[in-house]
């Protein structure tokens, strides 16, 4: 099978899944945006908490996918189920503190993000609902990773589509109070998310066990976990999780900095971020598809083919980043006009969106190198230090200094967060050329 056909078969369902997710996320923000700037900020900050948890799950699932893709390439189905069992155990361990904070201490948690009492009061109920979604979301996330890595991406796409469309419909019903129900506003958005996540969990478990797909678990798979396997797994997965946690905390700190500038700035950034995530759907799907294909080739020990796949993926990624960035910018003014916010908030969102899209090729290449290429070959420790270093040594301090000390206009504050992306791509490009990432992790000694 040719590279482009493989990329098409893997990337298209991933792209559709990501587009649906981003579209619903954008639609949610538009619906909340009909309420007020404070409502946008409340949902945005609550989702920032979930964003940290979600990226930990992504680090776990993408780190686990290193093994699953290589085991699939090596045709070792039993090892896939064993890896799935370990991924679920680690996911349960990490979700517990997030559940406690979201459900039992929402006000305290929100005060870490913003000093605005109006935002906190509005966000408490929403955050508690999000807390109850953590367990079903974790199980679904792990099984999605297994399905995608074993060439069952269309199944994952179908369930994600059903879930996201259900979420959007329930948001519409609960936020605005349709069909005789009371208008629940921000709390209704949280309730809609909880119901949708429970439905998603039931669908995913039913298909994996009903169709006997890869990753189907029995007690024997948990019992067969050994210390040696656990060690091998965690050597690669812990840095991936640490990478995502470090990055998500940095992005969250950006939001905290913005919230201390003003609620209007935070709302503008939230609006921009929803549109940017939609833009990134194509590009992140290429990164995930690359990780799967490169991982499978490394599992077969076809190292030259893995290198060829990486090169072609970089070219595709660059072209798509230019096309999607331009298309979104053309329609961005129209999208932003839908929000029921002050003209100055809309104008600021338009300004920072344009700047962010200008750097889209750099951001997308960083994502491809970290998630799609290096992680596929188990080069996770290096990316942990590079992403963490550029973010915490360059991005966050510069943004905090310019925003909170100098009190510069927000366009300059936001620009500081983009400097670390440029530094990162320079460092990662050097590492890519050294080909340290070209290795088979399922057979090497730890």
Secondary structure by P-SEA (a helix, b strand, c coil): ccaaaaaaacaaaaaaaaaaaaaaaaaaaaaaaaccaaaaaaaaaaaaaaaaaaaaaaaaaaaaaaaaaaaaaaccaaaaaaaaaaaaaaaaaaaaaaaaaacccaaaaaaaccccaaaaaaaaaaaaaaaaaaaaaaaaaaaaaaaaaacaaaaaaaaaaaaaaaaaaaaaaaaaccccccccaaaaaaaaaaaaaaaaaaaaaaaaaaacccccccaaaaaaccaaaaaaaaacaaaaaaaaaaaaaaaaaaaaaaaaacaaaaaaaaaaaaaaaaaaaaaaaaaaaaaaaaaaaaaacaaaaaaaaaaaaaaaaaaaaaaaaaaaaaaaaaaaaaccccaaaaaaaaaaaaaaaaaaaaaaaaaaaaccccccccccaaaaaaaaaaaaaccaaaaaaacccccccaaaaaaaaaaaaaaaaaaaaaaaaacccccccccccc
